[in-house]
Each structure stands twice: as structure tokens, then as C-alpha cells.
Amino acid sequence: MNRYIVLYYAPLSVAERFAQATPEQAAAGLRLWTEWSDRIGTGLLDPGKPLGNARRVTPTRISETDSEIIGMSILQADSMARALDMVRDHHHLHWAEDCEIVVLEEQPIPELRQ
């Protein structure tokens, strides 16, 4: 089985809307998340959490930065196609027109294999 990192992208306006959600809206969002998690089952290794407070690090400085990556998860699947099936109709994609999901497959480091 391979591991896949799922990055949830959204415009900053979506993150601001989340921050102002009513308790009822937050509960509805959590319900959608739980339903998705239940459908994925053991394929969801780490549900992740919302991300924020981004910093950009270069050789000469560290600075605050905007990021449209607002969350992450880790999936386990036997192929990229299966990992994509797991997120194809994820509720994140329906929050705003510009919401996206990027799926990255972890790659082995041959020098670290034992």
C-alpha cells in the first residue's frame, strides 16, 4: 500500500468564512467530514487538521505568507487511481468554486531502504 498526502486548497475568503461559521454551520461541516471519513474507512490514515499561520523560509529570511493550503490528510491506497477515487467527490470541493484538492504520492528514498 502507498501513502498519499492530500492538500486542501481554498481561496482566503473560504478560510475567513470558516472562521465566522455559526456553531450550526460548524456542526454541519463536521458531519460532512465524518461521513467522508466513514466512507474511506481504513484508507484514511490521518484525517489531518486545518492549516494556517504560514511562514515562508528562505536561506536569508523567514516571513509571514499567505497560503491557499487550508488543510491536509494522509490516505493509504493501492494506487493513485484509488486515492483519487477517495477524494473525487469530497465535500471540500463544494465549499466554493475555487476549492481544489491536490493528491501527492509519497516516493521512496532508495538510500534509506533497509
C-alpha positions in Angstrom: 0.0 0.0 0.0 1.2 3.5 -0.8 0.6 6.7 1.2 -0.9 9.8 -0.3 -0.8 13.3 1.1 -4.0 15.2 0.4 -3.8 19.0 0.3 -6.9 21.0 0.5 -6.7 24.4 -1.3 -9.2 27.2 -1.0 -9.3 30.9 -1.6 -8.6 33.0 1.6 -12.3 34.1 1.5 -13.3 30.5 2.3 -10.9 30.4 5.3 -12.4 33.6 6.5 -15.9 32.2 6.1 -14.9 29.1 8.2 -13.6 31.4 10.9 -17.0 33.1 11.1 -19.1 29.9 11.0 -22.0 29.6 13.4 -22.0 26.6 15.7 -24.7 25.0 13.5 -22.6 25.6 10.4 -19.5 24.1 12.1 -21.5 21.1 13.2 -22.8 20.6 9.6 -19.2 20.8 8.3 -18.0 18.3 10.9 -20.9 15.9 9.9 -19.8 16.0 6.3 -16.2 15.3 7.3 -17.3 12.4 9.5 -19.4 10.9 6.7 -16.5 11.1 4.3 -14.1 9.6 6.9 -16.6 6.7 7.5 -16.8 6.0 3.7 -13.0 5.9 3.4 -12.6 3.7 6.4 -9.1 2.3 7.0 -7.8 4.1 3.9 -7.8 7.3 5.9 -4.5 7.1 7.9 -4.6 10.6 9.3 -7.6 12.9 8.9 -5.3 15.9 9.4 -6.4 19.2 10.7 -6.9 22.7 9.3 -3.6 24.5 8.5 -2.7 28.2 8.9 -0.2 30.6 10.2 2.0 30.0 7.2 5.7 31.1 7.1 8.0 31.2 4.1 11.6 30.2 4.8 14.5 31.1 2.5 18.2 31.0 3.1 18.1 34.6 4.2 14.8 35.2 5.9 11.6 33.9 7.4 8.4 35.8 6.7 4.7 35.5 7.1 3.0 34.5 3.9 -0.5 33.8 2.6 -1.3 30.2 1.7 -4.3 28.7 0.0 -3.5 25.3 1.5 -6.0 25.2 4.3 -5.8 21.5 5.4 -4.3 18.1 4.8 -5.0 14.4 5.2 -3.0 11.2 4.7 -4.5 8.3 2.8 -3.4 4.8 2.1 -4.3 3.1 -1.1 -3.0 0.5 -3.5 -2.8 3.0 -6.4 -3.1 6.7 -7.3 -6.4 5.9 -9.1 -7.8 4.5 -5.8 -6.6 7.5 -3.8 -8.2 9.8 -6.3 -11.5 7.9 -6.1 -11.4 8.6 -2.3 -11.4 12.3 -2.8 -13.2 12.7 -6.2 -16.5 13.9 -4.6 -15.0 15.2 -1.3 -17.2 17.8 0.3 -14.3 20.3 0.3 -14.8 20.6 -3.5 -18.3 22.0 -2.9 -17.5 24.9 -0.5 -16.5 27.4 -3.2 -15.9 27.4 -6.9 -12.1 27.7 -6.5 -11.7 24.9 -3.9 -9.3 22.2 -5.1 -7.6 19.1 -3.8 -4.1 18.1 -4.7 -3.0 14.4 -4.1 0.7 13.7 -3.8 2.1 10.2 -3.6 4.9 9.7 -1.1 8.0 8.5 -3.0 10.6 6.1 -1.6 14.1 7.2 -0.9 16.2 4.2 -2.1 19.2 5.2 0.0 17.0 4.8 3.2 15.7 1.3 2.3 16.9 -1.5 4.5 
